[in-house]
Amino acid sequence: MEPELIAAARLVARLLLRELDAPTLQELRDPPIAAALAGVGIALPSDDELEALQAEFVDLFLHPARGAPPIASLWVDGQYEGDRAVALRSVATALGFELDPVGAGGAPADHLGCLLLLWCEAAIHDPTGADHFARAHLDWVPRALAAINGDPGFYGSVGRAATALTHAMATSPGPDVRGDAQASALSRGET
């Protein structure tokens, strides 16, 4: 798996899970991190934009007027904690991945940011499983982020980067996975 894709997915996950604050913005300005963000089309905002961006985060990701938040079970099952959420928790358990509730901002396990982090863990420990996971569990992302992606600002660029990353994950050639029953079971949440 490409290390740059994993690093970019971790950064975008962080931006999807927690509103941007001054200490995080300062950390993201570190030249290698800023360059990685720029590489996926995300330009960092100025300090003066922070207050407006915090309100925008709530409007776009917590209480969106233009659709459901980026949570798989809402987009796939039409409800919180649907079958998709159950399957994703099984995948996380199979990978030995435990989501830090503080780091995830209290987001459900099937929030897009959490799924990006889960994919990163899979990509490091089981690249074949990561390929299957992306194909099986990230298909809803373009629909979920379509309204956000049209925004010209910071979070619009985060949405576009998330959409592009999930597309790259789902279409990466990866290893030859023909006949890999274990990876296929992992992607469905079967252990």
Backbone bond lengths (Angstrom), bond angles and torsions (degrees), N, CA, C in turn:
res aa  C-N    CA-C-N  psi(-1)  N-CA   C-N-CA  omega(-1)  CA-C   N-CA-C  phi
1 M - - - 1.449 - - 1.523 108.60 -
2 E 1.298 116.15 143.73 1.457 120.84 -178.70 1.534 110.81 -71.51
3 P 1.343 118.08 123.04 1.465 120.05 -179.84 1.529 112.73 -60.94
4 E 1.343 116.98 -32.17 1.470 119.71 179.81 1.521 111.28 -65.34
5 L 1.329 116.57 -37.72 1.467 120.63 178.99 1.526 110.32 -66.47
6 I 1.320 116.24 -40.69 1.470 120.66 178.63 1.527 109.80 -64.56
7 A 1.325 117.59 -46.11 1.470 121.13 -179.99 1.527 111.31 -62.31
8 A 1.316 116.96 -42.95 1.468 120.59 179.10 1.523 110.43 -64.40
9 A 1.320 117.45 -41.03 1.464 120.70 179.81 1.525 110.82 -63.36
10 R 1.325 117.48 -39.02 1.475 120.26 177.72 1.536 110.82 -63.18
11 L 1.326 116.77 -43.20 1.463 120.07 -179.37 1.524 111.60 -65.39
12 V 1.316 116.70 -45.22 1.466 120.32 179.79 1.524 110.11 -65.18
13 A 1.326 117.66 -39.11 1.471 120.58 177.07 1.523 110.53 -57.53
14 R 1.308 115.36 -45.09 1.464 120.04 179.86 1.524 111.27 -59.44
15 L 1.325 116.41 -41.68 1.467 120.24 -179.29 1.519 112.49 -71.13
16 L 1.327 117.64 -25.70 1.461 121.14 177.86 1.526 112.39 -81.60
17 L 1.328 116.74 -25.58 1.459 120.41 -173.95 1.527 114.73 -91.23
18 R 1.313 116.81 -28.33 1.465 119.15 -175.53 1.511 110.14 -136.48
19 E 1.333 115.39 139.91 1.456 118.42 178.49 1.528 109.39 -65.27
20 L 1.288 113.99 150.11 1.452 121.21 -177.47 1.530 109.33 -74.04
21 D 1.327 116.08 127.72 1.467 121.06 175.92 1.528 108.51 -123.46
22 A 1.320 116.46 173.27 1.469 121.14 -174.74 1.534 112.65 -59.85
23 P 1.348 119.80 -46.38 1.474 118.07 179.84 1.538 112.53 -63.58
24 T 1.322 116.99 -38.43 1.467 119.80 179.08 1.525 110.43 -67.31
25 L 1.324 116.47 -42.52 1.460 119.96 178.38 1.528 110.58 -59.86
26 Q 1.320 116.40 -42.21 1.463 119.91 178.72 1.529 110.53 -62.77
27 E 1.315 117.28 -41.65 1.470 121.54 177.96 1.533 111.16 -63.57
28 L 1.327 116.11 -39.98 1.466 120.31 -179.56 1.526 112.25 -69.41
29 R 1.329 117.33 -17.54 1.469 120.82 178.84 1.525 112.70 -80.08
30 D 1.320 117.19 -6.98 1.463 119.99 174.95 1.528 106.78 -54.92
31 P 1.334 118.62 129.13 1.468 120.42 -171.48 1.533 116.32 -48.48
32 P 1.347 120.51 -45.76 1.476 117.29 179.88 1.534 112.83 -65.28
33 I 1.337 116.04 -36.15 1.465 119.21 179.97 1.524 109.97 -71.32
34 A 1.324 116.98 -45.02 1.465 120.66 178.33 1.526 110.56 -59.48
35 A 1.338 116.20 -39.27 1.471 119.88 178.81 1.522 110.92 -66.00
36 A 1.334 117.22 -39.95 1.467 120.51 178.45 1.530 110.52 -64.07
37 L 1.320 116.40 -41.96 1.465 119.85 177.76 1.524 110.92 -64.66
38 A 1.310 116.47 -44.02 1.471 120.12 177.86 1.524 110.27 -60.49
39 G 1.324 116.17 -34.71 1.463 120.77 179.51 1.521 113.57 -63.59
40 V 1.341 117.11 -23.33 1.470 120.39 176.27 1.529 111.40 -106.95
41 G 1.344 115.91 14.37 1.458 120.38 173.00 1.511 116.22 87.72
42 I 1.329 117.33 18.25 1.467 120.40 -179.67 1.523 109.13 -108.14
43 A 1.334 115.80 114.38 1.457 121.72 174.42 1.525 107.97 -94.57
44 L 1.300 116.66 133.22 1.459 119.97 -178.27 1.524 111.21 -73.45
45 P 1.329 116.40 141.74 1.461 120.15 179.65 1.528 111.46 -79.10
46 S 1.301 115.04 170.08 1.462 120.53 175.93 1.521 109.13 -84.01
47 D 1.317 115.96 165.01 1.463 121.14 177.57 1.529 111.07 -58.91
48 D 1.332 116.00 -34.30 1.462 121.00 -178.04 1.529 112.83 -65.30
49 E 1.312 117.21 -20.40 1.467 121.28 -177.93 1.533 113.71 -88.98
50 L 1.325 117.69 -8.79 1.459 120.86 -171.90 1.522 114.28 -57.65
51 E 1.307 117.83 -47.98 1.463 120.21 -176.70 1.535 110.80 -60.78
52 A 1.308 116.55 -44.51 1.468 119.99 178.72 1.528 110.47 -65.78
53 L 1.335 117.46 -36.26 1.467 120.29 179.95 1.522 111.72 -69.11
54 Q 1.320 117.21 -32.56 1.457 119.42 177.53 1.530 110.24 -65.34
55 A 1.310 116.97 -41.39 1.468 120.33 176.14 1.521 110.53 -67.23
56 E 1.322 117.04 -39.30 1.463 121.14 178.72 1.529 111.18 -63.54
57 F 1.331 117.35 -38.28 1.462 121.11 177.67 1.527 110.31 -58.07
58 V 1.324 116.02 -47.46 1.470 120.78 178.85 1.522 109.94 -60.63
59 D 1.332 116.99 -46.41 1.466 121.22 -178.41 1.526 112.61 -64.23
60 L 1.323 117.73 -36.94 1.460 120.99 -175.18 1.526 114.03 -87.59
61 F 1.340 116.89 -36.79 1.453 119.55 -170.03 1.521 115.13 -113.69
62 L 1.306 118.13 -22.76 1.462 119.48 -178.53 1.525 112.72 -104.49
63 H 1.304 116.87 -41.17 1.470 121.56 -179.31 1.524 109.70 -135.68
64 P 1.326 116.97 60.83 1.468 119.20 -174.99 1.527 112.75 -69.92
65 A 1.321 115.01 136.75 1.466 120.58 176.37 1.525 110.66 -85.13
66 R 1.335 117.03 -14.73 1.467 121.25 -174.70 1.523 112.69 -107.74
67 G 1.314 117.57 32.04 1.461 119.95 179.22 1.511 110.76 132.40
68 A 1.313 115.63 -178.42 1.455 121.84 -178.60 1.528 110.39 -77.70
69 P 1.328 116.62 156.65 1.467 119.12 174.21 1.535 109.85 -63.93
70 P 1.326 117.42 165.00 1.470 120.17 -176.85 1.534 112.45 -75.51
71 I 1.310 114.83 71.38 1.466 123.28 -179.44 1.521 107.07 -123.51
72 A 1.317 116.02 121.27 1.470 121.80 -172.16 1.518 113.32 -53.35
73 S 1.322 118.01 -47.85 1.463 119.13 -175.48 1.526 112.15 -63.55
74 L 1.336 117.69 -30.42 1.466 119.51 177.06 1.525 110.63 -68.40
75 W 1.317 116.81 -40.29 1.464 121.04 -176.99 1.520 112.93 -81.01
76 V 1.322 117.49 -29.79 1.462 120.50 -176.47 1.522 111.68 -96.68
77 D 1.342 116.51 -45.57 1.459 121.30 -175.09 1.531 113.49 -100.67
78 G 1.342 116.44 -13.00 1.455 119.80 -179.27 1.520 114.45 77.62
79 Q 1.329 116.96 14.44 1.465 120.91 -179.92 1.523 109.76 -157.45
80 Y 1.336 115.04 156.22 1.465 118.90 172.92 1.517 109.07 -67.00
81 E 1.311 115.82 149.47 1.457 122.64 174.64 1.524 112.98 56.45
82 G 1.322 116.20 40.13 1.457 121.07 176.97 1.521 111.45 -79.79
83 D 1.337 114.91 -168.73 1.464 120.93 -179.26 1.520 112.05 -57.34
84 R 1.321 117.12 -36.34 1.467 120.41 -179.12 1.527 110.41 -62.70
85 A 1.322 117.47 -41.74 1.469 120.63 179.85 1.523 110.60 -63.04
86 V 1.319 117.15 -42.00 1.463 121.51 179.16 1.529 110.05 -62.39
87 A 1.330 116.66 -45.69 1.473 120.71 179.97 1.524 111.02 -62.52
88 L 1.320 117.06 -40.07 1.458 120.08 -177.99 1.517 112.30 -69.43
89 R 1.319 117.42 -35.24 1.464 119.30 175.02 1.530 110.25 -64.71
90 S 1.329 117.11 -35.63 1.467 120.95 177.07 1.525 111.01 -65.28
91 V 1.323 116.22 -40.08 1.465 120.12 177.61 1.530 109.23 -62.80
92 A 1.321 117.04 -46.11 1.463 120.82 -179.79 1.528 110.70 -59.66
93 T 1.320 116.85 -43.45 1.461 120.95 178.66 1.521 110.84 -62.71
94 A 1.324 116.68 -43.56 1.471 120.87 -179.99 1.525 111.26 -61.60
95 L 1.335 117.03 -32.36 1.465 121.12 179.22 1.524 112.55 -86.04
96 G 1.337 116.38 -6.34 1.450 119.78 -176.20 1.511 112.29 71.77
97 F 1.331 116.71 26.23 1.462 122.74 -176.52 1.515 109.19 -97.40
98 E 1.325 115.41 125.95 1.450 120.62 176.67 1.518 108.01 -118.29
99 L 1.302 116.18 120.56 1.459 120.90 -177.43 1.516 110.08 -77.85
100 D 1.316 115.83 129.82 1.456 122.30 177.36 1.521 108.15 -76.36
101 P 1.342 118.07 111.93 1.474 119.84 -177.12 1.528 113.19 -60.04
102 V 1.320 117.85 -32.29 1.463 120.16 179.29 1.525 109.45 -70.79
103 G 1.322 116.80 -47.86 1.461 121.24 -179.97 1.512 112.46 -63.82
104 A 1.324 116.15 -28.67 1.458 120.82 179.99 1.524 111.77 -89.26
105 G 1.306 117.59 4.99 1.453 120.65 178.91 1.519 113.02 60.25
106 G 1.341 116.84 27.04 1.460 120.86 -179.79 1.517 113.83 75.40
107 A 1.325 117.52 11.59 1.473 120.94 -178.49 1.525 110.86 -68.93
108 P 1.339 116.23 150.05 1.463 119.15 175.83 1.528 110.93 -65.54
109 A 1.316 115.78 157.74 1.469 121.48 -176.31 1.522 112.84 -59.79
110 D 1.334 117.62 -23.88 1.466 119.63 -178.59 1.531 112.86 -100.93
111 H 1.330 116.81 18.87 1.463 121.87 172.18 1.526 107.40 -70.12
112 L 1.311 117.93 144.51 1.457 121.29 -177.27 1.524 112.31 -54.28
113 G 1.323 118.11 -41.36 1.457 119.90 178.65 1.521 111.66 -59.81
114 C 1.321 117.24 -42.45 1.465 121.31 177.89 1.524 110.51 -65.83
115 L 1.327 117.08 -38.44 1.467 120.42 179.38 1.520 111.21 -65.69
116 L 1.315 117.18 -36.82 1.462 119.88 176.61 1.529 110.44 -64.10
117 L 1.333 116.69 -41.43 1.467 119.74 177.63 1.525 111.08 -65.63
118 L 1.324 116.58 -39.95 1.463 120.79 177.92 1.527 110.42 -63.71
119 W 1.331 117.08 -42.63 1.463 120.60 177.05 1.528 110.04 -60.30
120 C 1.334 117.70 -41.41 1.467 121.07 179.30 1.529 110.59 -58.60
121 E 1.329 116.69 -45.00 1.465 119.90 178.54 1.525 110.48 -61.88
122 A 1.315 116.39 -44.37 1.467 120.29 179.08 1.529 110.28 -63.03
123 A 1.319 117.13 -41.46 1.469 120.72 -177.93 1.525 111.33 -62.57
124 I 1.308 116.74 -33.30 1.463 120.95 179.24 1.524 111.21 -76.17
125 H 1.332 116.71 -43.69 1.466 121.17 -171.95 1.520 114.87 -97.78
126 D 1.325 116.98 -23.39 1.465 120.46 -176.21 1.532 109.20 -153.91
127 P 1.343 117.31 77.02 1.467 120.16 -176.22 1.527 113.77 -55.22
128 T 1.314 117.76 -36.89 1.465 120.18 178.13 1.522 109.87 -64.42
129 G 1.322 116.21 -45.02 1.463 120.38 177.09 1.519 111.94 -62.51
130 A 1.348 116.95 -36.02 1.466 120.79 178.43 1.520 110.70 -63.47
131 D 1.326 117.12 -41.58 1.465 120.35 177.43 1.522 110.98 -61.49
132 H 1.313 116.29 -46.60 1.472 120.53 177.99 1.532 110.79 -62.41
133 F 1.332 115.78 -43.25 1.459 120.89 -179.78 1.522 110.72 -57.88
134 A 1.325 116.59 -48.13 1.467 120.42 -178.32 1.522 110.96 -60.81
135 R 1.307 116.45 -43.54 1.468 119.51 -178.89 1.530 112.05 -67.91
136 A 1.319 116.55 -33.94 1.462 120.39 -175.95 1.523 114.21 -87.16
137 H 1.345 117.61 -26.33 1.466 119.01 -169.15 1.520 116.22 -123.29
138 L 1.317 118.96 0.85 1.464 119.54 -178.11 1.526 113.16 -118.53
139 D 1.322 117.52 11.87 1.463 122.05 -176.73 1.528 113.52 -67.75
140 W 1.289 118.91 -21.77 1.459 124.15 -177.06 1.538 113.08 -83.77
141 V 1.329 117.50 -13.55 1.466 122.06 -171.87 1.536 113.79 -58.96
142 P 1.328 120.77 -46.81 1.471 118.16 -178.83 1.537 113.13 -57.27
143 R 1.325 117.62 -40.42 1.472 120.05 178.00 1.520 111.01 -65.77
144 A 1.327 116.56 -41.97 1.463 120.73 -176.32 1.527 112.46 -66.95
145 L 1.312 116.91 -32.55 1.465 120.28 -175.89 1.527 113.54 -101.81
146 A 1.305 118.04 1.89 1.469 120.68 -175.88 1.530 112.45 -55.66
147 A 1.314 118.15 -46.01 1.468 120.42 -178.43 1.525 111.00 -68.10
148 I 1.323 117.39 -40.54 1.465 121.44 179.66 1.522 110.38 -66.38
149 N 1.323 116.77 -39.86 1.462 121.20 -176.90 1.521 112.68 -60.83
150 G 1.316 117.70 -22.73 1.457 121.15 179.02 1.517 113.61 -79.20
151 D 1.337 117.12 -12.52 1.461 120.31 178.98 1.525 110.29 -72.84
152 P 1.332 117.77 137.62 1.465 119.82 -178.28 1.526 113.74 -79.67
153 G 1.320 118.69 -13.88 1.464 121.13 -172.28 1.518 114.93 -84.57
154 F 1.324 113.34 -163.61 1.457 122.31 -175.84 1.526 112.07 -56.32
155 Y 1.328 117.71 -51.79 1.464 119.17 -176.63 1.529 112.23 -71.82
156 G 1.307 117.39 -23.84 1.463 119.28 171.28 1.522 110.06 -63.42
157 S 1.341 116.00 -40.99 1.469 119.28 178.56 1.526 111.06 -69.40
158 V 1.322 117.38 -33.16 1.473 120.38 176.10 1.531 109.25 -65.28
159 G 1.327 117.02 -43.55 1.466 120.78 177.94 1.516 112.43 -62.18
160 R 1.321 116.27 -44.25 1.467 119.76 178.70 1.531 111.29 -63.93
161 A 1.340 116.31 -39.07 1.466 119.65 177.97 1.528 110.56 -65.66
162 A 1.333 117.10 -42.05 1.472 120.29 178.36 1.525 110.88 -62.59
163 T 1.317 116.73 -41.53 1.469 120.67 178.77 1.524 110.42 -63.30
164 A 1.331 116.53 -45.70 1.470 120.31 179.89 1.525 111.31 -64.97
165 L 1.326 117.00 -41.17 1.466 120.24 179.89 1.524 111.42 -64.34
166 T 1.326 117.14 -45.19 1.467 118.69 -178.91 1.524 110.71 -66.54
167 H 1.324 116.71 -32.73 1.471 119.46 175.00 1.532 109.73 -65.24
168 A 1.331 116.71 -44.52 1.469 120.37 179.06 1.525 111.00 -62.83
169 M 1.319 117.10 -39.19 1.467 120.79 178.91 1.525 111.01 -63.72
170 A 1.326 115.61 -43.65 1.468 120.87 -175.66 1.518 112.79 -75.17
171 T 1.322 117.10 -20.54 1.465 119.29 -176.95 1.521 112.76 -113.11
172 S 1.333 117.18 4.85 1.466 118.74 -179.94 1.514 109.11 -65.38
173 P 1.317 116.91 141.42 1.455 118.93 -178.28 1.512 112.26 -63.50
174 G 1.328 117.89 -35.94 1.454 121.63 177.74 1.513 112.19 51.10
175 P 1.320 116.39 -169.89 1.453 120.11 177.75 1.519 110.63 -73.03
176 D 1.324 116.45 166.69 1.462 121.24 176.94 1.522 107.29 -69.73
177 V 1.319 116.62 114.98 1.456 120.20 -173.92 1.518 113.25 -108.68
178 R 1.306 117.60 10.46 1.453 118.93 -179.78 1.518 110.40 -60.10
179 G 1.316 115.96 127.95 1.451 120.68 175.31 1.515 114.70 76.16
180 D 1.319 119.17 11.89 1.448 120.62 -178.68 1.534 109.47 -86.95
181 A 1.316 115.92 88.39 1.461 121.73 -174.70 1.521 111.90 -66.05
182 Q 1.346 117.94 -36.66 1.452 120.13 -179.12 1.524 111.09 -63.78
183 A 1.316 117.57 -45.90 1.461 120.80 179.16 1.518 110.74 -64.70
184 S 1.317 116.78 -38.48 1.454 120.52 178.45 1.528 110.80 -64.12
185 A 1.330 116.39 -42.44 1.469 120.35 177.69 1.513 110.44 -64.70
186 L 1.339 116.87 -39.92 1.450 121.14 178.74 1.515 110.74 -61.04
187 S 1.324 117.21 -41.59 1.459 119.94 -177.85 1.520 112.30 -66.46
188 R 1.342 116.47 -25.70 1.465 120.36 178.85 1.520 112.23 -90.00
189 G 1.348 116.79 -5.03 1.457 119.77 -179.44 1.506 112.62 88.36
190 E 1.313 118.22 14.44 1.463 121.30 177.57 1.514 107.90 -93.13
191 T 1.310 116.80 137.85 1.462 118.89 179.08 1.502 110.41 -122.85
